[in-house]
Amino acid sequence: MLSDHYTRVPDLADAILSAYGDADIGIDDLAPADEFHLGGATATAALAADLGLSADDHLLDIGCGIGGPARRLASLTGCRVTGVDLTPSFVDAATVLSARVGLAGRTAFVVGNANQLAPDSTVTAAMLMHVGMNVADKHALFAGVAGLLPAGGRFAIYDIMRVGEGVFDLPQPFASAAEHVHVETPDAYVAALEAAGFAVTEPEDRTQMALDAPAVGSEQGPPRAVVQFVSRVGAAAAGDEQGTAALSLATVMGPNFLTMFENLRAALRSGILAPVQIIATR
Ligand SMILES: C[S@@+](CC[C@H](N)C(=O)[O-])C[C@H]1O[C@@H](n2cnc3c(N)ncnc32)[C@H](O)[C@@H]1O
């Protein structure tokens, strides 16, 4: 099952929050662990700007993970966010983390499948961040999203897509087994979105943004020229100067995350995969 790939750490919210004890924390403190995509919080903020939400919106976050993007969108725009995810332990962690940072009132998380979205006439916008790589039938997925959104409603996609020929190694951060890898080209996304009735912007390759994204919590000054979570994983593997492991996506995915990320980084460097954003309008 795909959720087995993502279910690696028992008591996930505790594992994350134990880094902070009783401290007063906010969304940026969680970002090294809860923004599970290339470019981290930087990419989420860019997507938020392109979606153009207001406090009146109700955003559906499809494949919300442990809720970092949902909390950031709610914080940045004032909107309400409902996150749906296949992995029950992620939904549980997302709920606990939102309560801890005071966003329980504007974020809610439920277990569900992107291909069987429940009808909700209050939804005004949708997003999909680093999830489509796991979804085989994108035509069905996008038709389902189109059916939920009102005319003019926006749908932001930020996925790892195939941009070149070649084979990439597993495990990747998004899959351990080939049966869960459904990476497609930007053209295939656009075709599936248009078939579902969306008007689509030109796909934007966000590789450079991901490479330039500063590591959250970095005190080095200049941005590190690495994807946000690489440096945090490195810190976690080595242990920081106080002898405690830094918070990172390895906290969520376990120590094997370093191998997963190295395989992804190799595929990015060789031009096989890239993070790409597409904005679609119903
Ligand atoms: C790489 S994580 C990204 C999480 C989150 N969007 C983020 O950017 O932080 C991929 C997530 O997609 C979820 N997912 C994969 N396939 C799904 C499906 N068919 N329906 C719902 N969630 C799915 C996984 O459980 C996982 O939480």
The ligand as a Tripos MOL2 file, in Angstrom:
@<TRIPOS>MOLECULE
LIG
   27    29     1     0     0
SMALL
NO_CHARGES

@<TRIPOS>ATOM
      1 C1          5.3290   14.1270   -0.8480 C.3       1 LIG1
      2 S1          3.9320   14.1850    0.2060 S.3       1 LIG1
      3 C2          3.4080   15.8910    0.0050 C.3       1 LIG1
      4 C3          2.5740   16.3710    1.1630 C.3       1 LIG1
      5 C4          2.1320   17.8240    1.1070 C.3       1 LIG1
      6 N1          1.3400   18.1050   -0.0750 N.3       1 LIG1
      7 C5          3.3060   18.7560    1.1840 C.2       1 LIG1
      8 O1          3.6920   19.3060    0.1440 O.co2     1 LIG1
      9 O2          3.8460   18.9550    2.2770 O.co2     1 LIG1
     10 C6          2.7070   13.3070   -0.7490 C.3       1 LIG1
     11 C7          1.4050   13.1120   -0.0060 C.3       1 LIG1
     12 O3          0.3940   12.6870   -0.9400 O.3       1 LIG1
     13 C8         -0.4400   11.7590   -0.2940 C.3       1 LIG1
     14 N2         -1.1450   11.0040   -1.3400 N.ar      1 LIG1
     15 C9         -0.6110   10.2510   -2.3140 C.ar      1 LIG1
     16 N3         -1.5750    9.7230   -3.1040 N.ar      1 LIG1
     17 C10        -2.7530   10.1710   -2.6120 C.ar      1 LIG1
     18 C11        -4.1100    9.9610   -2.9780 C.ar      1 LIG1
     19 N4         -4.4770    9.1800   -4.0170 N.pl3     1 LIG1
     20 N5         -5.0660   10.5700   -2.2410 N.ar      1 LIG1
     21 C12        -4.7330   11.3520   -1.1740 C.ar      1 LIG1
     22 N6         -3.4620   11.5640   -0.7750 N.ar      1 LIG1
     23 C13        -2.4780   10.9810   -1.4830 C.ar      1 LIG1
     24 C14         0.4970   10.9530    0.5640 C.3       1 LIG1
     25 O4         -0.1660   10.2620    1.5980 O.3       1 LIG1
     26 C15         1.4380   12.0520    1.0820 C.3       1 LIG1
     27 O5          0.9640   12.6050    2.2660 O.3       1 LIG1
@<TRIPOS>BOND
     1     1     2 1
     2     2     3 1
     3     2    10 1
     4     3     4 1
     5     4     5 1
     6     5     6 1
     7     5     7 1
     8     7     8 2
     9     7     9 1
    10    10    11 1
    11    11    12 1
    12    11    26 1
    13    12    13 1
    14    13    14 1
    15    13    24 1
    16    14    15 ar
    17    14    23 ar
    18    15    16 ar
    19    16    17 ar
    20    17    18 ar
    21    17    23 ar
    22    18    19 1
    23    18    20 ar
    24    20    21 ar
    25    21    22 ar
    26    22    23 ar
    27    24    25 1
    28    24    26 1
    29    26    27 1
@<TRIPOS>SUBSTRUCTURE
     1 LIG1         1 GROUP 0 **** ****
